[in-house]
Amino acid sequence: MLNYLYTDLAQLKARHAIPPATAETVNDAIALNLFGLYFGKGNQEMLSQQRGQITGSEDPKSMIEWIDGMIKVGWQLCSNS
């Protein structure tokens, strides 16, 4: 499952559906929906509602970076085992 998640994230980033960190205008809806597809809508809603406590900021960029980082860490942990 993590392989699919990592691949989907890479494809979305390559097609600029998930904006790069350098983008001026950011919408985190696609990143949150990707999270919801793999981890459930309930977890997606909780993440969205508590974004400030989880990421340390209400900024959409911080949410995208958090989701991206979580997926990359998971990928590394699973690919090294």
LUMPA-968184 format. One record per atom (N, C-alpha, C): atom name; residue number from 1; y negated, x negated, z negated. Coordinates in steps of 0.1 Angstrom, whole numbers, padded with zeros to 4 digits. Layout:
CA  NUM  Y  X  Z
...
# end
This chain:
N  1  0012  -0008  0000
CA  1  0000  0000  0000
C  1  -0013  -0009  0000
N  2  -0013  -0019  -0008
CA  2  -0025  -0028  -0008
C  2  -0028  -0034  0005
N  3  -0017  -0037  0012
CA  3  -0019  -0043  0026
C  3  -0027  -0034  0035
N  4  -0023  -0021  0034
CA  4  -0030  -0011  0042
C  4  -0045  -0009  0037
N  5  -0047  -0009  0025
CA  5  -0061  -0008  0019
C  5  -0069  -0020  0023
N  6  -0064  -0032  0022
CA  6  -0071  -0044  0026
C  6  -0074  -0044  0041
N  7  -0065  -0040  0049
CA  7  -0067  -0039  0064
C  7  -0077  -0028  0067
N  8  -0076  -0017  0061
CA  8  -0086  -0006  0063
C  8  -0100  -0011  0060
N  9  -0101  -0017  0048
CA  9  -0114  -0023  0044
C  9  -0120  -0033  0054
N  10  -0111  -0042  0059
CA  10  -0115  -0052  0069
C  10  -0120  -0045  0082
N  11  -0112  -0035  0086
CA  11  -0116  -0028  0098
C  11  -0130  -0021  0097
N  12  -0131  -0014  0086
CA  12  -0144  -0007  0083
C  12  -0156  -0016  0083
N  13  -0154  -0028  0076
CA  13  -0165  -0038  0076
C  13  -0167  -0044  0089
N  14  -0157  -0047  0097
CA  14  -0159  -0052  0110
C  14  -0167  -0043  0120
N  15  -0165  -0030  0118
CA  15  -0171  -0020  0126
C  15  -0185  -0015  0120
N  16  -0189  -0022  0109
CA  16  -0201  -0019  0102
C  16  -0202  -0005  0097
N  17  -0190  0001  0094
CA  17  -0190  0014  0088
C  17  -0193  0013  0073
N  18  -0189  0001  0067
CA  18  -0193  -0003  0054
C  18  -0203  -0014  0056
N  19  -0216  -0012  0052
CA  19  -0226  -0021  0056
C  19  -0224  -0035  0048
N  20  -0228  -0045  0055
CA  20  -0228  -0059  0048
C  20  -0238  -0059  0037
N  21  -0236  -0069  0028
CA  21  -0245  -0071  0016
C  21  -0259  -0073  0020
N  22  -0261  -0078  0032
CA  22  -0275  -0082  0037
C  22  -0282  -0070  0043
N  23  -0275  -0058  0044
CA  23  -0282  -0046  0050
C  23  -0293  -0041  0041
N  24  -0303  -0036  0047
CA  24  -0315  -0031  0039
C  24  -0312  -0017  0034
N  25  -0306  -0009  0042
CA  25  -0303  0005  0039
C  25  -0288  0006  0037
N  26  -0284  0011  0026
CA  26  -0270  0012  0023
C  26  -0266  0026  0018
N  27  -0254  0030  0023
CA  27  -0248  0043  0018
C  27  -0234  0039  0014
N  28  -0230  0042  0002
CA  28  -0217  0038  -0003
C  28  -0206  0049  -0001
N  29  -0210  0060  0007
CA  29  -0200  0071  0008
C  29  -0187  0067  0014
N  30  -0187  0059  0025
CA  30  -0175  0055  0031
C  30  -0166  0047  0022
N  31  -0172  0037  0015
CA  31  -0165  0029  0005
C  31  -0159  0038  -0006
N  32  -0166  0047  -0011
CA  32  -0161  0056  -0021
C  32  -0150  0065  -0016
N  33  -0151  0070  -0003
CA  33  -0140  0078  0003
C  33  -0128  0070  0005
N  34  -0129  0057  0009
CA  34  -0118  0048  0010
C  34  -0111  0047  -0003
N  35  -0119  0044  -0013
CA  35  -0113  0043  -0027
C  35  -0105  0056  -0031
N  36  -0111  0068  -0027
CA  36  -0105  0081  -0030
C  36  -0092  0083  -0023
N  37  -0091  0078  -0010
CA  37  -0079  0079  -0003
C  37  -0067  0072  -0009
N  38  -0070  0061  -0015
CA  38  -0059  0053  -0020
C  38  -0057  0055  -0035
N  39  -0067  0059  -0043
CA  39  -0066  0060  -0057
C  39  -0068  0074  -0062
N  40  -0070  0084  -0053
CA  40  -0072  0098  -0057
C  40  -0086  0102  -0059
N  41  -0088  0115  -0055
CA  41  -0102  0120  -0056
C  41  -0107  0121  -0070
N  42  -0099  0123  -0080
CA  42  -0104  0123  -0094
C  42  -0109  0109  -0098
N  43  -0102  0099  -0094
CA  43  -0107  0085  -0097
C  43  -0120  0082  -0089
N  44  -0121  0087  -0077
CA  44  -0133  0085  -0069
C  44  -0145  0092  -0075
N  45  -0143  0104  -0080
CA  45  -0154  0112  -0086
C  45  -0158  0105  -0099
N  46  -0148  0100  -0107
CA  46  -0151  0093  -0120
C  46  -0159  0080  -0117
N  47  -0155  0073  -0106
CA  47  -0162  0060  -0103
C  47  -0176  0063  -0098
N  48  -0178  0074  -0090
CA  48  -0191  0078  -0086
C  48  -0200  0082  -0097
N  49  -0195  0090  -0106
CA  49  -0203  0095  -0117
C  49  -0207  0084  -0127
N  50  -0198  0074  -0129
CA  50  -0200  0064  -0139
C  50  -0203  0050  -0133
N  51  -0209  0050  -0121
CA  51  -0212  0038  -0114
C  51  -0220  0028  -0122
N  52  -0230  0033  -0129
CA  52  -0239  0024  -0136
C  52  -0231  0017  -0147
N  53  -0222  0023  -0154
CA  53  -0214  0017  -0165
C  53  -0204  0008  -0159
N  54  -0198  0011  -0147
CA  54  -0187  0003  -0141
C  54  -0193  -0009  -0134
N  55  -0203  -0007  -0126
CA  55  -0209  -0018  -0118
C  55  -0221  -0025  -0124
N  56  -0227  -0019  -0134
CA  56  -0239  -0024  -0140
C  56  -0252  -0020  -0133
N  57  -0251  -0012  -0123
CA  57  -0262  -0008  -0115
C  57  -0260  0006  -0109
N  58  -0270  0013  -0106
CA  58  -0269  0026  -0099
C  58  -0271  0023  -0083
N  59  -0274  0011  -0079
CA  59  -0276  0008  -0065
C  59  -0263  0009  -0057
N  60  -0264  0016  -0046
CA  60  -0252  0017  -0037
C  60  -0245  0004  -0033
N  61  -0254  -0007  -0032
CA  61  -0248  -0020  -0028
C  61  -0239  -0025  -0039
N  62  -0242  -0023  -0051
CA  62  -0234  -0027  -0062
C  62  -0220  -0020  -0062
N  63  -0220  -0007  -0058
CA  63  -0208  0000  -0057
C  63  -0199  -0006  -0046
N  64  -0205  -0008  -0035
CA  64  -0197  -0014  -0023
C  64  -0192  -0028  -0027
N  65  -0200  -0036  -0033
CA  65  -0195  -0049  -0037
C  65  -0184  -0048  -0048
N  66  -0185  -0039  -0057
CA  66  -0174  -0037  -0067
C  66  -0161  -0033  -0060
N  67  -0162  -0023  -0051
CA  67  -0150  -0019  -0045
C  67  -0144  -0030  -0036
N  68  -0152  -0037  -0029
CA  68  -0148  -0048  -0020
C  68  -0142  -0059  -0029
N  69  -0148  -0062  -0040
CA  69  -0142  -0073  -0049
C  69  -0129  -0069  -0055
N  70  -0128  -0056  -0059
CA  70  -0116  -0051  -0065
C  70  -0104  -0052  -0055
N  71  -0107  -0048  -0042
CA  71  -0097  -0049  -0032
C  71  -0093  -0063  -0029
N  72  -0102  -0072  -0028
CA  72  -0099  -0086  -0025
C  72  -0091  -0092  -0036
N  73  -0095  -0089  -0049
CA  73  -0087  -0095  -0060
C  73  -0073  -0090  -0060
N  74  -0071  -0077  -0058
CA  74  -0058  -0071  -0057
C  74  -0050  -0077  -0046
N  75  -0056  -0079  -0034
CA  75  -0049  -0085  -0023
C  75  -0045  -0099  -0027
N  76  -0053  -0107  -0033
CA  76  -0049  -0121  -0037
C  76  -0038  -0121  -0047
N  77  -0039  -0112  -0057
CA  77  -0028  -0111  -0067
C  77  -0015  -0107  -0061
N  78  -0015  -0098  -0052
CA  78  -0002  -0093  -0045
C  78  0003  -0103  -0035
N  79  -0006  -0109  -0028
CA  79  -0001  -0118  -0017
C  79  0004  -0132  -0023
N  80  0000  -0135  -0035
CA  80  0005  -0147  -0041
C  80  0018  -0145  -0049
N  81  0023  -0133  -0050
CA  81  0035  -0131  -0058
C  81  0047  -0130  -0049
# end
